[in-house]
Amino acid sequence: MATECDFDLFVIGAGSAGVRAARMAAATGARVAVAEERDMGGTCVNVGCIPKKLFVYAAHVADEAADAAGFGWDVHAKGFDWQTLLSNKNQEIARLNGVYTDLLEQAGVRLIEGRARFEDAHTLTVGGRSYTAEHVLVATGGWPFLPDVPGIGHAITSNEAFHLETLPNRVIVVGGGYIAVEFAGIFRGMGAEVTQLYRGPLFLRGFDDDCRQFIADAMRGHGIDLRFDVNVASIEKTPAGVLAVLSDGKVLEADHILYAVGRHPLTADLGLEEVGVELDEDGAVVVDEYSRTCVPNIFAIGDVTNRLQLTPVAIHEAMALVRTVFGGQPTRPDHEDVASCVFSHPPLGTVGLTEEEARQRYGEVDVYRSIFRPLKHTLTGRDEKTLMKLLVEPKSDRVVGVHVVGHEAGEIVQGFAVAVKCGATKAQFDATIGIHPTSAEELVTLREKVS
Ligand code: NDP
């Protein structure tokens, strides 16, 4: 088949996963094409990680201006201009779109604009033209999911939140995962009144319980009206915005209602099922441990497979795939001990097991925990604390979980993730000399187990 095909690899989707796989495959000498129907860089670049983090920075400026007084600075934030932020953000994203295009071109990858659809397992059509390929990689990502609630058409998702014409004064955020807590913090930091609704008793399900409670308390401390065990029964349009009727009978009015209740794989209308690719009940492409679908020449990586919806994981899956298919070294992506950060206000950095997971896996776990006021806030007077927590498996003494809630939690945990990945023991943490004065030194000076 290889000789008569137009390409050795045809990638559908130029997001984090697709671009990395295409570039790396081309570097092995493969003839590669990528089809993309939207903007280069996919979710992360256009409506995800990058613009979100820029918004998070913007949201923190007000706090920093307020904190300056304690250090003797006379700083007054005169106001916040949403249009300036939006246009600067859009400019940076346009630059990144260009960087992605250049990277592919420099790698010799053929970029095809448009929506690709399978004709058969080796043939794809884009804009009426057919292309044949030895291998096909589905890397189409995901899309915000909207549940079936009356009036849901009046809600926005994170996609629209990045392009609002004006900064809302009042926002209702629905959901209790990464995106909901991040946007609640962003809009609150920019001065909006924020109500966040979560259907269960405590949000951020799947994260360490201490951290979840600590973040809930801190977000309430920042003035977010956080409500648990409640959902939206219906939404109506009003002249000023929206009106949400809640499951507890209460009514909320706001300029916008933002739904962040998960993202579903983008697999509709690609012709996947017609060529025999299996999808699960959420529409995710089912793959084996080498990212191969049940059709041997078709692979899938990134959010479309619904494994871990994180950009660095998608990139890692791309590297493993190229090694497997073009490097002659079958390589399974490693989904163990993946560090991540929820850029909430304050952020949560985490790697390894939660206390609950560690107890389940090992029966017993030693817990080391510290809650302290960071040095900076001794002068700012801000009532903001940091939580640090280590989980240790007592038999091996291995540190199996590190959790930090507080300033720069993501930056801190990124470094400690290397130690966890290497299987570092508590004794090795203790033998590490701290950098003083930092918050992170706490993680190598924790000596007292929590009873
Ligand atoms: P998540 O899966 O993280 O959270 C979804 C939330 O919505 C949960 O709280 C869930 O509740 C709730 N929910 C689900 N269905 C409904 C419903 N019908 N009505 C009300 N609430 C509902 O999804 P996100 O959209 O926040 O993010 C998607 C993914 O993107 C994340 O899983 C993450 O992997 C990735 N991401 C990563 C970021 C980062 O690394 N910083 C940032 C943003 C996104 P319940 O818990 O009860 O199921």
Residues whose N, C-alpha, C, O or C-beta is under 5 A from the ligand:
A	BS01	NDP	P147 G175 G176 G177 Y178 I179 A180 R199 G200 R205 A260 V261 G262 R263 Q309 L310 S340 C341 V342 F343
